Amino acid sequence: MSEQMKGIIHVRIDDRMIHGQVATQWTNQLNASRIMVINNDVANDDVKKSVVRLAAPPNVRTSIITKETALTNILAGKYAGQRVLVVAVSPVDVQFLIEQGLPITSVNVGNLSRREGTERIRPTINITDIERQAFKDLMDRGVEVTVVQTPRDAKEYLKDFIK
């Protein structure tokens, strides 16, 4: 990652936040020392934050913060010297970070659950019209958007599934 992204080693979109695949496979594969969950709703709810933290491996620190705090902390170099796996709940949050100047060049999509108003584009990816537009914007900006559930899975590209 670039000078502005010191310490950030991987950006993933997964609405499950910290769960088995992230806590074990991704964290181990990336040798992550911190998992940063970016979600305004969870960051502002102490009970939800506590539940999300329970899923993190004991040797990995967690930050469960708003997208604005994430932007501020990353730009300030707060994570320099760490190995941070960023997990955003929505492509809209990643879009915000890029619009505010973070040079994110690659994003991996894990899971976006079925919700009201979503369309299934992959077995584990269901998107709203707003999320579709956010993904299109990311790809138009040259961001590589991949679909990889676990580090052992073959890399696929979201552009092949999103219309």
N, C-alpha and C positions, 0 to 999 in steps of 0.2 A: 504494500500500500504506500501511498505517497507521504511526504513530510507532514501534511495536514492530518493524516490518519495514523499517527504514531501509535503503535500497539494494537491496532485493529488488524486481525488476521483473516477474518471471514465474516460475511454478512449473509444472514439467512432470514427468510420470511417463513414463519410457522406459527399459526394461531394457537398451537398447544404450548407454546413458549418453551419451558424446560420440561422434558419428558424423557422416557427411556432412550430414544435414539440420540437426542441432543446430549443428555447427561452422560451417556457412556460412549457411544460410537463417535460422534462428532468431536466431543471434548477430547477424547483420547487420540483420535486421528490427527487433530490439529494441535495437540499438546497445549490446550487452552488453560490459562491460569484464572480467567474470569469469564463469566457469561453475563452479558449485558442485555437485559430484556427492555425493549423500548415499547411502552404502551401507556398512554396517559391514564386510562381507566384503572389499570392495575396499580400503577405508580401512586395513585391517589387513594388507594384502598388498602389499609394496613393488613386486613384479614387476607385479602387476595394475595398480597405480597408475601405474607408468611407461608401460604399454601404453595406458591410457586417456588419459593426458596427451599422447601422440603425436598423437592425433586433434584436439586443440584448435588453433585458429588461433594463430599465433605472437604476435599482438598482444593476445590475450585470456588473462588469468591464470586459473589453475585452483585449486580447492580440492577435494580428494577426502577427505571426512571422514565420521566416524560421525554418526548422527542426534543423538546426545547432544552432540557438539562443535558441530554445526550449530545446535542449539537455543541453546547457551551463547553462541556467537559472534553469532548474530542478536539475541538479547535484550540483549547487551552493546553493540550498535550498531557492531560491528566493520566492517560494510559500508557505513556511512553515507558518502555521497559517491561510491559506486560504482554500477554498474548490473549487478546480479547475476541471472543466469539460474540458477535452482535446478533440478537434474535429480535426481529421486528414482527409485530402481529399482523401488519398489513403493508401492502406495497405503497399505500398512501403515505405511511410514515417514512419509508425510504425515499419516496419522491420529495417529501418535505426536506429531508436532510440534504439531498442533492440540490434542490432549489435554493437552499441557504448556503451553498458553497462547498459542501463536502464532496471530494472527488471520488465517489464510489464508482468503481468500474465493473464490478461483478457482484451478482446477487444469486443466491441459491434459494429455490422455493421448495419447501417441504410439504406442509399440509395447510390447506385452507378448508375448514369444515363446511359441510352443507348447512346453509342458513336460508331463511326466507329471502327470496329475490336473487338467489345465486343460480349460476349455470355451471354444470359439471364439465370441465374441459380435460381433466385427467382423473383417474380413480380417486386421488386424494386432494384434488384441487378444484374448488368450487368458488367462482368469483361473481361479484356484483358488477354492474355496469361501471361504477366508480372505480373499482379495482381493475377492471379491464382497461379503462382509460389510463390509470396510473401505470400499469404494466406497459402499455403501448408507449407512454411518455418515456419511461425508463429505456425501452429499447430504441426509441427515436433518438435519445441522447447518447446512444452507443454503449449502454450498459449491457453486459453479457448476463442474460437471465437464464439460469439453468434450472432443471428439475432433477434433483438427485435426493432420494429419500435417505439413503445411508451412504457413507463413504465408499462402500463396496459396489454400489449400483453404477450402472453406465450413465454417463452424462447425456441428458437430453436437453433440448433448447425450447424454451416456452414459445418462441416465435413459430415453432412448428405446430402448435396446438391452439394458439389464440388468433382469432380472426377479427 
